[in-house]
């Protein structure tokens, strides 16, 4: 069912397991008069749960980024939108289509462990290894909201839902036409268009995005185009809805490559001569058929089938002493899911709602690698085909034994299957028999008053190997999955109508964490050991008057390797996990036509590898500002300045013998004009 902007502006709150886990909460999720767990970035959302299971019934840290905080941003890639979301870490590779990603809860964005389940309109959108090449399928002008769920207690998703999930929700229905033109630094040009048509129960939504840029470094030009279409039919009695979604995105980008520390300091805008032929061409597409039907007052069912495809061909040379590689990825994923909700009403357990669901996905993946010289193949180092299939089911009850209490027990079970063929030697390997992966979960929330609620949750999620690490290549016995056990507890309060807040403490422990070897010809993984991540999250939103909106969030986090076979890493921190993630910002409606905004994003330095012996890098504090002028009802003009203080910052990684650096963009300016009809 379509979620309007007004709905997002009315819901908010945290969640979960009461008394045993108590700390405090201030911020982006609120709960006055309704026990839910969603919080709009910058304001409180309050909404009673109804219908199928959604984020409002997942009692954990949930943040919702509304459309007005999305469409005004000038970004080359959608992952950059997540820098506005509390508790989210941003990793900026700055390498063409492999430009960056976001991550949660002390899991880094290196691609070793991809712990976030990505969805677009509820359609699973991760590649086999858990990365997010599908994220730009949703044109920015067409995004209604972004929902980010953190924690281990959400039973809706299995694979990759290790630390949480993110759902990019696009517009559905309405009658509007929008055109947005942008120009700015680094030769950036962008044109976006969105069209919504709704009549007699039939809605059509179209969106188109074209963008090109010279890039902030030498040899970093890019060009991309994306299209999205949604067609939905709703019955006259509003009890049924069926729709088709089709999306396609093509990106072509040069890669500036990595620099040594000395090179980066001497000239951060340069690209080494050996990177002159590095580039990437990527095509991703998604097709989904969705349906929802209200069988009765008590029963609601929903289902979907979908298909994802990616074809990516990348040429990359990491340093002067290595060979250029050609990396070919060709993946076809098809899947289906269904949910059934029973609103039982008053039972012996109080007001009761039960939600059950099941899902499956079948993957046909091809991964090839070659050594090349200026894009001419000299040898093949990888030729792999692997089927990777998942099936899962869950049940969750939402119980209200009393007006103040909501209890949410849940259980999820997952199963994986498949085979791997090494086409270099034609050997076939079976997948590890991980058995049934059981994931119990429980949440609770207690409403102390209209102004405060205490909550807590506990749950398990899981990790299995990706690539060849899922299969019995180098061992006879089956491996066990790594089980992530996590909890969160906090206090959510709204002492006055214009201020709300949340403070929460959390911890997540992995039994036997494994990480992908990023540059390994065999596409294998290595064992990290037993790990622990923990943190404290604080969020505050304020509207002191009708013209002013303020927000602040801080996540203080630590990671630690508790046990490992490699003695030099025991007791050390996991690489690329900053201790601090801070967002501060405000908006001011100076006149009826002029709105001003400024915000700060901060991440602290982090270690480059697990012995913590090679220094800390990557921290930054960035000041950004924007102004919007509403010329008339149809036309608005936006100005945006990013990295206003022109701070130098960079992404850094360790290749085994040296640090390699990718300087980030300097101060930049952009102007946009938006027409709405």
VOGU-3710 file (C-alpha; in Angstrom, 3 decimals, decimal comma):
1> xxxxxxxxxx> 0,000/0,000/0,000  1,340/3,413/-0,917  3,020/5,353/1,905  2,556/9,087/1,601  4,934/11,735/2,855  2,438/12,634/5,536  2,518/9,055/6,806  6,287/9,206/7,175  5,933/12,472/9,039  3,634/10,899/11,599
11> xxxxxxxxxx> 5,490/7,782/12,711  8,463/7,082/14,877  9,831/5,128/17,846  12,340/2,484/18,988  11,852/-1,076/20,230  12,262/-4,208/21,996  13,044/-6,287/25,042  12,173/-4,478/28,269  13,533/-4,650/31,760  16,678/-6,757/31,428
21> xxxxxxxxxx> 18,397/-4,370/29,047  17,942/-0,754/30,030  19,964/2,291/29,101  18,397/5,358/27,494  17,298/6,854/24,226  17,075/10,204/22,573  16,487/10,673/18,903  15,349/9,643/15,541  12,627/7,191/16,465  9,784/8,122/18,602
31> xxxxxxxxxx> 6,679/6,775/20,199  4,074/9,022/21,604  0,575/7,474/21,743  1,681/4,540/19,540  4,228/1,829/20,080  6,300/1,608/16,899  9,982/1,930/15,953  10,489/4,352/13,109  12,048/7,777/13,321  12,281/10,364/10,610
41> xxxxxxxxxx> 15,646/12,022/10,291  15,128/15,444/11,771  11,633/14,924/13,186  9,414/12,509/15,101  7,248/9,946/13,393  4,307/8,380/15,185  2,106/5,814/13,485  0,136/2,800/14,599  1,111/-0,481/12,905  -1,422/-1,977/10,525
51> xxxxxxxxxx> -1,481/-4,353/7,589  1,495/-6,527/6,685  4,689/-6,516/8,729  6,742/-3,406/8,022  9,394/-1,366/9,788  6,855/0,108/12,205  6,504/-3,347/13,758  10,242/-4,042/13,954  11,123/-2,867/17,437  14,711/-1,758/17,009
61> xxxxxxxxxx> 16,628/1,294/15,796  14,825/2,476/12,669  15,461/5,717/10,812  13,497/7,076/7,886  14,967/9,599/5,470  12,044/11,441/3,786  11,914/12,555/0,158  12,614/16,233/0,856  15,977/15,248/2,403  16,749/13,164/-0,692
71> xxxxxxxxxx> 15,717/15,101/-3,777  17,561/18,259/-2,672  20,907/16,445/-2,451  23,459/16,497/-5,257  25,148/13,095/-5,270  26,836/11,012/-7,943  25,608/7,775/-6,321  22,695/6,788/-4,079  24,907/5,405/-1,318  25,908/9,010/-0,550
81> xxxxxxxxxx> 22,342/9,726/0,574  22,937/7,512/3,610  25,455/9,962/5,082  22,398/11,763/6,508  21,216/8,694/8,455  22,313/8,307/12,116  24,630/5,420/12,900  25,615/4,794/9,287  29,264/4,548/8,254  30,268/5,788/4,800
91> xxxxxxxxxx> 33,212/4,267/2,898  34,369/6,219/-0,166  36,566/4,202/-2,538  36,391/6,847/-5,262  36,992/4,300/-8,054  34,490/4,788/-10,861  31,456/2,537/-10,475  33,111/1,096/-7,350  32,695/4,475/-5,743  31,650/3,630/-2,182
101> xxxxxxxxxx> 29,053/2,091/0,108  27,443/2,367/3,525  27,521/-0,030/6,462  26,043/-0,443/9,962  26,799/-1,484/13,503  30,586/-1,683/13,394  30,755/-3,678/10,164  33,008/-1,873/7,711  32,270/-1,141/4,061  35,348/-2,855/2,630
111> xxxxxxxxxx> 33,354/-5,632/0,961  34,861/-8,336/3,172  31,646/-8,838/5,174  28,588/-7,197/3,679  26,216/-7,075/6,612  23,307/-5,013/5,244  20,315/-6,403/3,383  19,522/-3,914/0,614  15,997/-3,695/-0,797  14,346/-1,462/-3,382
121> xxxxxxxxxx> 10,585/-1,319/-2,853  10,973/-4,493/-0,817  12,829/-6,345/-3,594  16,102/-7,950/-2,385  18,929/-6,104/-4,165  22,313/-7,471/-3,066  24,776/-9,193/-5,355  25,949/-12,691/-4,415  28,741/-11,377/-2,192  26,366/-8,960/-0,460
131> xxxxxxxxxx> 27,609/-5,840/-2,209  25,228/-3,180/-3,545  25,691/-2,641/-7,307  21,889/-2,343/-7,649  21,636/0,690/-5,367  21,537/3,238/-8,201  18,544/1,545/-9,876  16,260/4,045/-8,117  16,517/7,548/-9,672  16,844/10,069/-6,829
141> xxxxxxxxxx> 13,905/12,218/-7,940  11,682/9,172/-7,652  12,659/8,135/-4,102  9,874/8,600/-1,555  11,899/7,551/1,502  14,772/5,416/2,744  14,181/3,127/5,726  17,218/1,892/7,666  16,798/-0,868/10,263  19,690/-1,681/12,610
151> xxxxxxxxxx> 20,029/-4,776/14,762  19,500/-8,531/14,781  15,826/-8,859/15,719  14,104/-8,268/12,358  12,834/-11,670/11,134  11,790/-10,582/7,643  15,135/-11,207/5,952  17,822/-13,856/6,197  20,819/-13,688/3,860  23,003/-10,550/4,386
161> xxxxxxxxxx> 20,709/-9,274/7,178  23,588/-9,581/9,642  23,511/-6,081/11,130  20,365/-4,645/9,571  18,637/-3,680/6,350  17,918/-0,676/4,162  14,843/-0,284/1,969  14,752/2,378/-0,766  11,064/3,167/-1,310  10,103/4,853/-4,575
171> xxxxxxxxxx> 7,012/6,890/-5,327  3,768/5,204/-6,277  0,693/6,923/-7,621  -0,049/10,618/-7,505  -0,362/13,047/-10,387  2,761/15,095/-10,817  5,482/15,991/-13,285  8,963/16,964/-12,159  12,079/18,037/-14,003  15,364/18,779/-12,228
181> xxxxxxxxxx> 18,532/20,101/-13,909  21,839/20,312/-12,037  25,277/21,682/-12,882  28,340/22,200/-10,746  31,931/21,431/-9,833  34,015/18,831/-11,629  31,984/19,387/-14,788  28,974/17,689/-13,238  25,738/17,784/-15,235  22,552/15,963/-14,354
191> xxxxxxxxxx> 19,018/15,809/-15,698  16,225/14,058/-13,802  12,583/13,645/-14,723  9,702/11,998/-12,893  6,095/11,487/-13,953  3,190/10,210/-11,884  -0,256/9,405/-13,306  -3,115/8,005/-11,243  -6,698/7,541/-12,355  -9,498/5,053/-11,620
201> xxxxxxxxxx> -7,292/2,813/-9,500  -4,477/2,588/-12,047  -1,195/4,326/-11,238  1,840/4,858/-13,444  5,192/6,192/-12,280  8,170/6,851/-14,503  11,587/8,248/-13,686  14,668/8,952/-15,775  18,120/10,058/-14,673  21,146/11,069/-16,771
211> xxxxxxxxxx> 24,416/12,239/-15,273  27,964/12,895/-16,425  30,970/14,278/-14,601  34,686/14,853/-15,217  35,359/13,679/-11,656  37,371/15,382/-8,944  40,637/13,670/-9,947  42,376/13,104/-13,245  41,052/10,117/-15,212  37,812/9,881/-13,200
221> xxxxxxxxxx> 35,119/10,849/-15,700  31,806/9,032/-15,484  28,496/8,821/-17,320  25,363/6,977/-16,263  21,717/6,705/-17,168  18,843/5,049/-15,319  15,163/4,340/-15,901  12,412/3,182/-13,557  8,770/2,338/-14,266  5,974/1,232/-11,904
231> xxxxxxxxxx> 2,469/0,205/-12,947  -0,056/-0,699/-10,223  -3,752/-1,516/-10,338  -5,934/-1,219/-7,230  -9,394/-2,750/-7,025  -12,414/-0,507/-6,525  -12,954/-1,804/-2,993  -9,265/-1,114/-2,195  -8,799/-4,702/-1,014  -6,459/-5,821/-3,787
241> xxxxxxxxxx> -3,431/-4,379/-5,504  -1,125/-5,803/-8,162  1,782/-4,138/-9,878  4,822/-4,442/-12,110  8,175/-2,723/-11,503  10,935/-2,463/-14,131  14,311/-0,755/-13,708  17,595/-0,488/-15,608  20,846/1,367/-14,946  24,003/1,696/-17,047
251> xxxxxxxxxx> 27,222/3,203/-15,728  30,499/3,843/-17,547  33,369/5,237/-15,509  37,099/5,747/-15,587  39,112/4,834/-12,481  41,706/7,230/-11,099  43,362/4,455/-9,073  45,164/4,572/-5,749  48,209/6,627/-4,794  51,037/6,069/-2,349
261> xxxxxxxxxx> 50,960/8,282/0,727  53,719/10,472/-0,714  51,901/10,860/-4,036  48,626/11,748/-2,320  50,289/14,457/-0,249  52,186/15,874/-3,231  49,217/16,022/-5,634  45,905/14,554/-4,494  44,229/15,235/-7,856  46,621/13,131/-9,929
271> xxxxxxxxxx> 46,140/9,690/-11,415  49,176/7,472/-12,026  50,132/6,757/-15,620  49,601/3,017/-15,104  45,882/3,651/-14,415  45,267/5,238/-17,824  43,279/2,250/-19,138  41,406/1,432/-15,911  37,637/1,677/-16,284  34,366/-0,089/-15,549
281> xxxxxxxxxx> 31,194/-0,727/-17,530  28,168/-1,874/-15,544  24,606/-2,756/-16,489  22,052/-3,737/-13,822  18,346/-4,426/-14,175  15,430/-5,451/-11,976  11,956/-6,752/-12,728  9,342/-7,445/-10,035  5,673/-8,413/-9,864  3,981/-7,590/-6,556
291> xxxxxxxxxx> 0,506/-8,264/-5,208  -1,419/-7,600/-2,011  -4,901/-8,754/-1,015  -7,051/-8,227/2,054  -8,874/-11,513/2,466  -10,978/-10,223/5,359  -10,844/-7,757/8,217  -8,435/-10,096/9,978  -6,343/-11,520/7,132  -3,963/-9,718/4,750
301> xxxxxxxxxx> -1,655/-11,437/2,264  1,134/-10,145/0,045  3,559/-11,759/-2,392  6,164/-10,933/-4,998  8,372/-12,541/-7,625  11,445/-10,791/-8,953  14,502/-11,060/-11,177  17,836/-9,216/-10,795  20,661/-9,168/-13,332  24,108/-7,592/-13,347
311> xxxxxxxxxx> 26,853/-7,577/-15,947  30,018/-5,787/-14,892  33,383/-5,588/-16,695  36,108/-3,788/-14,791  39,777/-3,119/-15,590  41,797/-2,183/-12,502  45,470/-1,889/-11,491  45,962/-1,316/-7,778  49,644/-0,309/-7,648  52,746/0,021/-9,798
321> xxxxxxxxxx> 54,053/-3,419/-8,844  50,898/-5,367/-9,741  49,306/-6,427/-13,007  46,141/-4,918/-14,393  43,135/-7,179/-13,891  39,993/-7,632/-15,907  37,136/-8,590/-13,597  33,929/-9,933/-15,121  30,768/-10,420/-13,054  27,617/-11,909/-14,590
331> xxxxxxxxxx> 24,824/-12,763/-12,154  21,181/-13,755/-12,594  19,005/-13,933/-9,469  15,332/-14,910/-9,349  13,297/-14,999/-6,186  9,892/-14,977/-4,549  8,456/-14,105/-1,142  5,077/-14,069/0,586  3,620/-12,807/3,863  0,369/-13,530/5,633
341> xxxxxxxxxx> -0,887/-11,350/8,482  -3,598/-12,400/10,930  -5,013/-9,676/13,154  -6,606/-11,907/15,753  -7,817/-9,134/18,051  -8,239/-9,844/21,747  -6,953/-13,262/22,874  -5,723/-14,690/26,163  -2,382/-13,008/25,357  -3,975/-9,616/24,787
351> xxxxxxxxxx> -4,410/-7,856/21,453  -2,672/-10,214/19,023  -1,287/-10,023/15,506  0,596/-12,904/13,905  2,727/-12,533/10,784  4,239/-15,414/8,848  6,398/-15,261/5,775  8,586/-17,298/3,482  11,072/-16,457/0,755  13,469/-18,081/-1,688
361> xxxxxxxxxx> 16,138/-16,968/-4,133  18,040/-18,886/-6,817  21,321/-17,488/-8,109  23,308/-18,329/-11,228  26,641/-16,526/-10,838  29,702/-16,298/-13,080  32,967/-14,712/-11,938  35,941/-14,411/-14,283  39,308/-12,727/-13,891  42,193/-12,137/-16,255
371> xxxxxxxxxx> 45,574/-10,497/-16,041  45,731/-7,825/-18,707  48,057/-5,191/-20,145  46,146/-2,042/-21,206  42,985/-4,154/-21,446  44,605/-6,937/-23,516  44,235/-10,332/-21,856  47,463/-12,178/-21,062  46,193/-14,993/-18,779  43,017/-16,195/-17,076
381> xxxxxxxxxx> 43,183/-16,521/-13,301  39,532/-17,290/-12,497  36,587/-18,896/-14,271  33,896/-19,812/-11,785  30,216/-20,656/-12,020  28,265/-21,148/-8,836  24,630/-21,790/-8,037  23,691/-20,344/-4,681  20,142/-20,869/-3,451  18,410/-19,779/-0,273
391> xxxxxxxxxx> 15,062/-20,556/1,316  13,716/-19,103/4,534  10,601/-18,755/6,660  9,613/-16,785/9,738  6,797/-16,306/12,194  6,305/-13,283/14,438  3,643/-12,401/16,982  2,848/-8,866/18,113  1,237/-9,097/21,554  -0,235/-6,341/23,730
401> xxxxxxxxxx> -1,029/-7,923/27,090  -1,600/-4,427/28,491  -1,888/-0,924/27,119  1,700/-0,112/28,100  3,308/-3,353/26,911  4,075/-4,703/23,454  5,903/-8,047/23,199  7,230/-9,400/19,910  8,604/-12,958/19,859  9,816/-14,204/16,464
411> xxxxxxxxxx> 11,656/-17,112/14,879  13,372/-17,384/11,513  14,872/-20,415/9,775  17,104/-20,377/6,668  18,594/-23,043/4,412  21,190/-22,708/1,642  22,027/-25,059/-1,231  23,948/-25,077/-4,501  27,051/-26,195/-6,408  30,256/-24,581/-7,619
421> xxxxxxxxxx> 32,112/-25,398/-10,841  35,727/-24,352/-11,353  35,769/-24,011/-15,131  39,565/-23,835/-15,186  39,740/-27,532/-14,275  36,050/-28,574/-14,597  35,866/-29,704/-10,985  32,506/-29,478/-9,213  32,081/-28,856/-5,485  29,022/-29,186/-3,243
431> xxxxxxxxxx> 27,973/-26,396/-0,930  28,613/-26,678/2,804  25,647/-28,289/4,503  24,977/-25,570/7,048  21,766/-27,300/8,082  18,750/-25,295/9,198  19,992/-21,953/10,500  17,728/-21,112/13,432  17,410/-17,479/14,486  15,228/-16,826/17,548
441> xxxxxxxxxx> 14,362/-13,195/18,265  12,410/-11,276/20,875  11,550/-7,624/21,403  9,587/-5,604/23,911  8,590/-2,027/24,489  7,054/-0,509/27,600  5,375/2,881/27,407  6,174/4,671/30,639  3,963/7,615/29,679  2,939/9,596/26,619
451> xxxxxxxxxx> 6,392/11,166/26,828  8,690/8,142/27,307  9,127/4,486/26,435  11,767/1,947/27,345  12,604/-0,865/24,971  14,954/-3,750/24,344  15,544/-6,551/21,876  17,635/-9,664/21,423  18,139/-11,814/18,377  20,368/-13,904/16,178
461> xxxxxxxxxx> 21,357/-13,408/12,554  23,837/-15,403/10,489  26,705/-15,292/8,019  27,833/-17,952/5,547  30,685/-17,793/3,090  30,420/-15,965/-0,218  32,023/-16,960/-3,510  33,884/-20,270/-3,289  33,957/-20,044/0,526  30,375/-21,360/0,549
471> xxxxxxxxxx> 31,501/-24,654/-0,936  33,632/-27,613/0,159  36,686/-26,738/-1,892  39,519/-27,271/0,574  37,842/-29,409/3,196  35,852/-32,627/3,537  33,719/-31,719/6,549  30,889/-29,195/6,384  31,411/-25,790/7,927  29,001/-24,218/10,379
481> xxxxxxxxxx> 27,484/-20,776/9,827  28,748/-17,849/11,866  25,995/-16,835/14,278  25,676/-13,176/15,200  23,979/-12,679/18,553  22,949/-9,131/19,343  20,932/-7,016/21,735  19,864/-3,415/22,069  18,200/-1,485/24,862  17,235/2,110/25,289
491> xxxxxxxxxx> 14,876/4,851/26,303  12,867/6,907/23,846  11,287/10,117/25,024  9,443/13,217/23,891  9,279/15,583/26,872  7,707/18,447/24,921  5,967/18,681/21,578  8,969/20,191/19,789  11,711/17,864/21,081  12,207/14,128/20,907
501> xxxxxxxxxx> 15,168/11,893/21,601  16,600/8,442/21,991  19,658/6,890/23,614  20,436/3,224/23,033  23,195/0,766/23,856  23,866/-2,271/21,692  26,229/-5,209/21,309  26,705/-7,836/18,627  28,937/-10,922/18,917  29,873/-13,271/16,052
511> xxxxxxxxxx> 30,749/-16,862/16,866  33,201/-17,526/14,031  33,426/-14,596/11,669  34,880/-15,088/8,200  35,824/-12,406/5,716  36,176/-12,459/1,963  39,684/-12,155/0,509  39,147/-9,145/-1,723  41,982/-9,685/-4,198  42,123/-13,475/-4,126
521> xxxxxxxxxx> 42,090/-15,276/-7,524  40,333/-18,237/-5,887  37,510/-16,002/-4,546  37,967/-17,500/-1,085  37,533/-16,260/2,499  39,634/-16,333/5,647  38,671/-16,759/9,271  38,762/-13,757/11,615  37,593/-15,581/14,727  35,161/-14,638/17,452
531> xxxxxxxxxx> 34,362/-10,928/17,323  32,428/-8,367/19,302  31,000/-5,003/18,281  29,269/-2,640/20,674  28,215/0,957/20,867  26,089/3,778/22,187  23,733/5,729/19,899  22,289/9,156/20,693  19,783/11,040/18,547  18,025/14,354/19,159
541> xxxxxxxxxx> 15,495/16,159/16,963  14,126/19,619/17,745  11,654/22,071/16,248  11,933/25,080/18,575  9,672/27,136/16,313  7,805/26,857/13,040  10,802/28,077/11,035  13,608/26,056/12,605  14,510/22,376/12,581  17,603/20,966/14,302
551> xxxxxxxxxx> 19,013/17,457/14,499  22,020/15,739/16,038  23,199/12,166/16,309  26,312/10,441/17,591  27,292/6,789/17,459  30,211/5,713/19,618  31,323/2,213/18,667  34,102/-0,294/19,292  35,039/-3,548/17,618  37,266/-6,277/19,008
561> xxxxxxxxxx> 38,599/-9,670/17,974  37,989/-11,861/21,024  39,604/-15,035/19,706  41,511/-15,896/16,539  43,973/-18,462/15,236  46,326/-15,585/14,382  47,742/-14,484/17,740  48,754/-11,045/16,475  45,091/-10,076/15,976  43,626/-11,249/19,306
571> xxxxxxxxxx> 42,368/-8,296/21,322  42,822/-5,939/18,369  40,191/-3,900/16,542  38,585/-4,857/13,245  39,930/-2,796/10,377  38,139/0,269/8,990  35,738/0,686/11,923  35,782/4,315/13,180  35,020/4,978/16,838  32,792/7,988/16,126
581> xxxxxxxxxx> 29,998/8,692/13,641  28,476/12,146/14,171  25,833/14,130/12,268  24,742/17,670/13,162  22,462/19,927/11,181  19,737/22,488/10,982  17,258/24,138/8,624  15,856/27,647/8,821  12,925/29,012/6,824  14,231/32,559/6,485
591> xxxxxxxxxx> 11,270/33,756/4,411  8,273/32,147/2,765  10,467/31,582/-0,292  13,967/31,018/1,159  15,117/27,993/3,176  18,683/27,705/4,471  20,401/24,578/5,779  23,801/23,475/7,061  25,053/20,134/8,335  28,231/18,457/9,531
601> xxxxxxxxxx> 29,306/14,859/8,930  32,111/13,427/11,048  33,865/10,059/11,085  37,000/9,357/13,103  40,161/7,594/11,915  40,324/3,792/11,857  42,939/1,044/11,558  43,820/-0,363/8,127  44,255/-4,029/9,095  43,657/-6,417/11,987
611> xxxxxxxxxx> 47,066/-6,213/13,693  46,470/-2,448/14,145  50,162/-1,896/13,393  49,979/0,292/10,283  48,435/3,481/11,620  44,995/5,059/11,497  43,545/6,984/8,562  40,339/8,110/6,924  38,774/10,491/9,435  37,018/13,680/8,421
621> xxxxxxxxxx> 34,749/16,498/9,552  32,839/18,000/6,641  30,699/21,137/6,627  27,981/21,331/3,964  25,396/24,037/3,297  22,433/24,616/1,013  19,842/27,217/0,109  16,500/26,750/-1,653  14,557/29,618/-3,195  10,949/29,008/-4,237
631> xxxxxxxxxx> 10,575/31,296/-7,244  6,915/30,452/-7,725  4,589/27,523/-7,275  6,240/25,523/-10,060  9,913/26,542/-9,932  12,524/26,258/-7,158  16,268/26,940/-7,278  18,764/25,094/-5,077  22,371/25,930/-4,257  24,595/23,472/-2,441
641> xxxxxxxxxx> 28,163/23,651/-1,143  29,905/20,463/-0,044  33,084/20,301/2,050  32,797/24,037/2,535  36,053/24,296/4,525  37,934/22,389/1,780  39,208/19,745/4,197  41,533/17,093/2,806  40,252/13,593/3,476  40,786/10,225/1,874
651> xxxxxxxxxx> 40,019/6,535/1,726  43,023/4,359/2,648  43,649/0,606/2,589  46,617/-1,699/3,197  47,771/-3,984/0,374  50,090/-6,082/2,562  53,160/-3,913/2,210  52,020/-0,290/1,902  49,063/2,012/2,384  47,191/3,042/-0,763
661> xxxxxxxxxx> 45,238/6,303/-0,842  42,256/7,674/-2,752  41,836/11,416/-2,030  38,202/12,497/-1,708  36,545/15,532/-3,389  37,617/19,028/-2,455  35,236/21,957/-1,938  32,457/21,847/-4,517  29,418/23,881/-5,544  26,224/22,882/-7,348
671> xxxxxxx> 23,088/24,616/-8,580  19,790/22,967/-9,466  16,481/24,096/-10,910  13,357/22,024/-10,258  10,028/22,398/-12,047  6,878/20,796/-10,649  3,670/20,762/-12,669
//
